[in-house]
Amino acid sequence: MKDEAPIPLGALDVLHQRVLLERGEALMADDRIRIAHDQSLGFRGTTAAHYHAGRTVTGARRQEMASADWLRFGGAFVVPILRFGRIVALGSARGYLPKLIPAVPGIMWLLYS
């Protein structure tokens, strides 16, 4: 363990599991039921939590980005526009366009956050 590079704090569990497997060890999970209570943080708090969770995952991925990861990065700017177009097309076909128009800022916020 002394000659191995330490895994940075906040790294994904996958990195810890990879190190364990390389050493011939395994992490075993039990079958006990656990309950977690999630309480709404509100619009602002939920947006901040989503943003920071995305930064954490992205920071771990950037350490080993392949060409497919760069395509995924580029798609992050295009996919929300395509999803919004699909929402508008389906919503207007079903007669929801009058209700959809005032919701556009919120929809775009959620698609890009």
C-alpha positions, 0 to 999 in steps of 0.5 A: 500500500505504501508504494501505491498512489493515494486515491484523491479525496472525493473520488468515485467509489469505482476507483477504490474498487479498482484498487481493491481488485488489483490487490486481489481483494473485494468489497462485499455488501450486505443485504440489510435494508436501509432507508434514506430520507430525502427532503427537498432543498427547494429550487435553489438548493436542488439546483446547487446540489445538482450542479456540484454533483455534476462537477464531481463526476466530471472532475473524476472523468476528466482525469481519463477522457477518451474521444467518446468522452469529448463527444459526450462533452460536446453533446452536453450543449446540443442535447438540451436543445433537442430535448426541448424541441421534442417537448415542444413538438409533443406538447403542442401536438397534444394541445399543451402549447398555451401552458408550455409557453410560460414554462419555457424558462423553467424547462430550459433551466432544468435541461441545462442545469 
